[in-house]
Amino acid sequence: MQPTFYNTMARAKEAFAPADGATVRMYTCGPTVHDFAHIGNFRAYVFEDLLRRFLKSCGWEVVQVMNLTDVDDKTIRKSRAAGLPLRTYTKTFSDAFFADLDALRIERAEYYPAATDHVPDMIALIQRLIDKGFAYRSDDGSVYFGIDRYDAYGRLARVDKSGLRPGARVAQDEYEKESLADFALWKAWDETDGDVVWDAPWGRGRPGWHIECSAMSMRYLGESFDIHTGGQDNIFPHHEDEIAQSEAATGKPFARFWLHCAHLVVDGRKMSKSLGNFFTLRDLREKGWSGREIRYGLLSTHYRQGLNFTFDSLGAARSALQRLDEFRGRLASAAGAAAPGPLPSWAQASPALFHDALADDLNISAALGVLFDLVHVGNRAVDSGDAKPADAAAVVALLDSWDRVLGVLAPGEEAADDAAVELARLRDEARKARNWAEADRLRGELAARGWVVQDTAQGAKLKRK
């Protein structure tokens, strides 16, 4: 079955294949590295990882680009407040982002371009827009894209331009849908930027947020590519502005497919620090949840449906994974050292059903339904003795192939989070001091966080319960 994906531009499902028939070129909006990414961000990154893995399972190669926004209003403001150079400040959160990707089993993209490394590309693109008459220099030396100069503006977001006030401008990197105005491609330097500045033909300053993605996607994927993804909150203004400036500069379609995931809420409410329901991945791991469990929780709701994230849903993810682990263990025991044979009759329909579910706009609910149907009939086959060693080995191999798409089926080892490592260190110190009560207390705290301590000749080792 040929995959179909819901294309936001068309507001409909459309059959997909890469333009060249072999390699999917995909751009995904990455993090702004001004802070630790939160679980709402990772909802998008897990969806994009599922998409990437499924496309590869279809036999296509994937070249994925995910940008790192390391210069914008937020990164500059926070780095100055911290008294740190911009690159020093953002590196902390870039490094943390990659560690979080690993914890969630998110495959690495082929390219992670940082905005600060590609300012010459942005300057060249802005110059093209000026030369073609789509951009203009303001009195303060900033450069704006004139949306009234580009007739197709608003196609993605279905923006009504009838109320447009020609010449209205917005300088902020992020702005609301009501701000239908010319947007900044280049921001003239002022004192709030400190030492964050580059030279350009029209004056000193820095790029606006929207031009970054256009320049970097074109650098690595060409002027037209297959898929652009992001959250629904990116549709306007960010993706709308990307399309306008890219297609105005090149005269070519920017991206063929636009896939957007819906918002995540926590306990039915918008995630907010003021409400106490704002979580980073590290917050959840310190509470004892594994990256695998969190991935399952973020993965198991269709990407275009709003996700209500709760601790009960994480508990359900833990239970589901335990059931899958038990099934895999029973199969491995039944298989012994046998080589995989053909799939047994009770599993033969499963591969096509699993593929067809995901080919239908990544219908993860249907795909997981196929998986748990296999668990049900497989357990019955093991119970009745109908699962011969070669049969069981064949189903284990099938699960391995599905895990290359889902990324949750293999138990694997998980690196302990920083807080758990520190507790283990303190426990070692307590043991060396023969403070057994404190050592036991710390072991109990680690257990409450989901970690088992194993004392070895090389020191304490932490394993997930």
Secondary structure, DSSP 8 states (H G I E B T S, - for coil): ---EEEETTTTEEEE---TTSSEEEEEE---BTTS--BHHHHHHHHHHHHHHHHHHHTT-EEEEEE-BB-SSHHHHHHHHHHT--HHHHHHHHHHHHHHHHHHTT----SB--BGGG-HHHHHHHHHHHHHTTSEEE-TTS-EEE-GGG-TTTTTTTT--GGG--TT-EE-SSS--TT--SEEEEEEE--GGGTT--B--TT-SEEE-HHHHHHHHHHHHH-SSEEEEEEEGGGIIIIIHHHHHHHHHHHSS-SEEEEEEE--EEETTEE--GGGT---BHHHHHHTT--HHHHHHHHHSS-TTS-EEE-HHHHHHHHHHHHHHHHHHHHHHHHHTT----S--GGGTTHHHHHHHHHHBT--HHHHHHHHHHHHHHHHHHHHHT---HHHHHHHHHHHHHHHHHHS-SS-------HHHHHHHHHHHHHHHTT-HHHHHHHHHHHHHTTEEEEEETTEEEEEE-
